Each structure stands twice: as C-alpha cells, then as structure tokens.
C-alpha cells in the first residue's frame, strides 16, 4: 500500500472521530480505513478528551485490537441502539449505497449499521464509483451446508461466483463460521431487486449490499477531505 493511500485512510478515519462525543456507544468498524478511527478513539480516551465511550466491534479482529487499545467494549444485547458507527466500504455510489464485506465481516457490520443512529463511512477516493459492482464483486455470506446450491442460485441471477479462500487454499470462514462467496455481477442495474432476491433464498445468511444505511460519507484523497451527508 502506498504511503499516500495510507495517509488518506488515516485522514478519513480521524475526521470521522470528530463526530464522536463523550458518553456515546460507538460501532467500531472493520477494515484498513476504519481501524484508524478505532486507534484515534483510543488516543482521545487516553488523553481524557473523550470519556465514557463504549465500543461495539464489527468483527473479532477489531474486538482484539480494541481490547489491546483499552477501549471499553459492549454489545448489541446491552445496547441495541448505537449512537454512531464509523466503518469502511469497498465501493460507494453517488446515493451512498455501499458494497461491503471485503474483509469478511459483513454480517456483524450490517447488524451494527442497522442499529446505528448515524453510520459514517470512511473511504479513500478510489472507492467511489457511479454504479455498484463496477469495481468490486459482491460478497455473500452463506451457511456451509449446501453452499454449492447457494452458489448456483446466485449464478442464476447473473453472477460469476467464486468461493473465498485463504492464502493456503482453505475456505475462508467468517466470524459466524460461514463461507463467503464473491459474486461478480458487473455493474448492478437494480440494487433493490438483487437485494430482494438474495434475501429470499434460504442458506444465504447476508449479502454486502448496504442500501440506504449510510448517513455520512467521508472521502480523503488528493483534493483533501470531503464530507457528504445522505439526503433525507
């Protein structure tokens, strides 16, 4: 990863933390941009600029990092309403619809997102696109039992499907012990219809289309930092 790209990710993550206030329940997002927000929150807690924060991690990896950074943690059982979540995305369209799941944490990310009053998405400028699916395949989480049948169903909807594998060739297993299928639809003409079809299939646990969930987008790039709010 280039130094410039890393710096853009850091800038976006730090900018989002400006909206975090003491006493908030905060969703801690997964990924290479959101982790900068997690680290910044930890810094501000240690400095005493933030107090009373409780974090809800969007993945086991983020949970481990947050614990190491001594961020107090909670969960959706104790706090079913989250004040603010800062998370990343793999692709964002002009309406702030998202593809997420490149890190394999899409199920927990979506659960936390739907519980959040404010969902701030932090990205570098390269993640923007006119139509979702143009630059990134759609991750779909499926149960291990009969997963090939789930893959065939998705192929019938027009995608080229591949099972996500680890570097050693073994199947990638999500935090909830499911498989991830990376489904290349190309540019997705009807997001709502695809969302509907995937939700109706038993065996599909969740998919990486996050439609109408982001309230804010923070983009960092060569032209500086841009903050975009979703239309109400």
Secondary structure as UniProt FT lines:
FT   HELIX           3..17
FT   TURN            18..19
FT   TURN            22..23
FT   STRAND          25..28
FT   TURN            32..33
FT   HELIX           34..47
FT   STRAND          54..57
FT   HELIX           60..68
FT   TURN            69..70
FT   TURN            76..78
FT   STRAND          82..87
FT   STRAND          91..92
FT   TURN            94..95
FT   STRAND          98..99
FT   TURN            102..103
FT   HELIX           106..114
FT   STRAND          116..124
FT   HELIX           125..127
FT   TURN            132..133
FT   STRAND          138..142
FT   TURN            145..146
FT   HELIX           147..156
FT   TURN            157..158
FT   STRAND          160..163
FT   TURN            167..168
FT   TURN            175..176
FT   STRAND          179..184
FT   HELIX           191..199
FT   TURN            202..203
FT   STRAND          204..207
FT   STRAND          209..210
FT   STRAND          216..221
FT   TURN            222..223
FT   STRAND          224..229
//
